[in-house]
Amino acid sequence: MAKEVTGMIKLQCPAGQATPAPPVGPALGAHGVNIAEFVKQFNDRTRDQMGMILPVVISVYKDRTFDFVLKSPPAAVLLMKAAKITKGAGWVGTEVAGSVSRKDLEEIAEIKKNDLNARDVDHACRIIAGTARSMGLKVED
Amino acid sequence: MSQPLVWIEVRVLVPNGWQELVAQTLMFGPCTSAAFGRPNLAVEEAPPGFDYVRIFISKNEDTRALRDELKGKLDEMARLTEEPELQGMQLRFNELPAEDYATSWKMSWKPFRVGPICLLPPWDEREVAAHEKRLTIQPGGSFGSGRHATTRTCVRVLTQRIKGGERVLDAGTGSGILSVVSALLGAERCLGFDIDPYSAEAAGDLARDNHVEPQCTFRVGGFETLQESETGFDVVLGNIYSDIIQLHAKDLAKRLAPDGWFAFSGCPHQHLEPTLAAINAAGLVVDEPRRRGRWHTFVGRHK
C-alpha cells in the first residue's frame, strides 16, 4: 500500500505494560489512531522484555493506520550490561555500583548515536558518560 | 459510568541528546511512560537545540511529596552528570482535561461510503440498505483503512468491475481491505500477500470480522511467496509503492489470466511516466487511467 506518513511520535513505554493512559492516549488520539490496537500490539511484541522501558517510534499514516519500531535499549541498560551489574547504585552519589571503561562508553555511544539525537559522536560520548555517573558508575580512563 | 481519570503533564525542557536520561530519571513509581518532542500540533514547539520530555501522573497521585521527589531526582541527576548544559532544568506541571483516551479517538472515526460499500466501525451497528454491503473496519497496525485516496480508488474500481466468481491476487494487501471487499462483492478466491509481518494476521481478522474468511488467504512475504503454478488470476491488484510496481510489473503480468484485468495504485504524480512505461513493457495496457489528488491508479489488461 502507498503509505503516506502524517506523524511520528516518540515515546518510552514499559515493555508489555503500555496502557491508553497518557502519554499514549493523547499522543495517538490527536492523530485519530486506534489506541487499543496500538496498546495490544506493543504489549504483544514486547512481552518477552517485561521489566524494560523501551523507546518506541510510532509512524502514523494518512489513513490513520500506524506502525512502530522499537529503538535501541536505553543507555542505562547497555551500561549495566557493560559494567556487569543488574542495578545502579541505591544511593547514587555516595555509593559506587561498578565501573565502565572509556571504550565501553564509545561502543555504547556508537549504538545509541542515531537514537539519542546527539550533535556528534563526542556529544553522544558525553551523554553516555553523564548517564553512567548518574547511575553511580565510575568512568575509568 | 465512572469518571475518566484526570492527568497531570509534567514537562521539562531538555537540551537535545539528553532526553532519554531525563525521561529515565523521572520514570519511577506512578510515572511509567514518557513522550518526546511534539506529538501533535496542539502542543508548543521547543526552541532550537532543545526538546520537551513529558511524563504523566494521575491527579490522585499528584502530591507535594511526589513533585518534590521529581524535582530532587532531576537536580541530583544533573549534578552527577557534571554537565553544565543540564543544570537548572525546570519542571512544569499542567492539568490535562479529563478524557477517556481508550474510547475518545473513536469520535473522529466517521463511517463513509464508496459506491455500495459502507465502511463502518465495529461499534456502529446501523443497518445498511439492501443494495449496499457493510464492511466492518477500523484503523489498525496495517495500512489500508479505506481513507487514503489510493485505497478508495481501488475500492471504487472493485465495486464497478467485480461481477462474482473471480480469483483475485492482492499484492501488498496491508490490512486486507481490497481482498475483503472483493470477497464481499462475490469474488470466489482472494490471495493477499505483504512483506509487513503483521499484515497476514490483521487481514485474517478483517476477513473474519466480515464473514469472508473461507474465500481469503493471506501470506507474509513478497513475490517469492507465490508458487510458479499460482497464475491465471482474473484480477490482479497492486496498491503498493510505484517503485515496487515498476520493479514487479512483469511478475504481476505473469499472474494475470489472458482475459483478466488489473488495478495498480499508489503512484504519485511525479512517478507517472516511469510507472506507465514499466506497465507497458510488461505487456499490459492501461485503458482506464484514474487520478485522485496527486495519486494515480491504472486499470487495464493484457495487450
Interface residues (C-beta under 8 A of the other chain):
Chain A: M1 A2 K3 E4 G7 I9 K10 L11 Q12 C13 P14 Q17 A18 P20 A21 P22 P23 V24 G25 P26 A27 L28 G29 A30 H31 G32 V33 N34 I35 A36 E37 F38 Q41 I53 P55 Y61 K62 D63 R64 T65 F66 D67 F68 P74 A75 A76 V92 G93 D115 L116 N117 A118 R119 H123 A124 R126 I127 A129 G130 T131 R133 S134
Chain B: L5 W7 E9 N16 G17 W18 Q19 E20 L21 A23 Q24 T25 M27 T32 S33 A34 A35 F36 G37 P39 N40 L41 A42 D51 R54 I55 F56 S58 E76 M77 R79 L80 T81 E82 E83 L86 L96 E99 Y101 A102 S104 W105 S108 W109 Q138 P139 G140 G141 S142 F143 G144 S145 G146 R147 H148 T150 T151 G172 G174 S175 D196 Y198 N239 I240 Y241 S242 S265 G266 C267 P268 W295
